[in-house]
């Protein structure tokens, strides 16, 4: 990414699974999230590996604190979501890799 261009866009960043992140992910999964006009959203991925934990939270079995504690023991990878053209414009071409047998 072009760090200078990133400075000129709207970025929402979650450094770790916390209350705000959990609310954001839960709202996204429920279809009620409001992007807020961010060009780029960065944060831990709530993938299939943590799906069961989210189900327990959204159905009320786990509290917010219990859910965050359970997620912190999982290996969470960061995800970058480019939501606008301005965000995508921050990417820069580096190189091409060809798969063996490919073109």
Buried (B, 14 or more C-beta within 10 A) or exposed (E): EEEEBBEEBBBBEBEEBBEEBBEBBBEBBEEEEEBEEBBBBBBBBBEEEBEEBBEBBEEEEBEEEEBBEBBEEBEBEEEBBBBBEBBEBBEEEEEEEEEEEEE
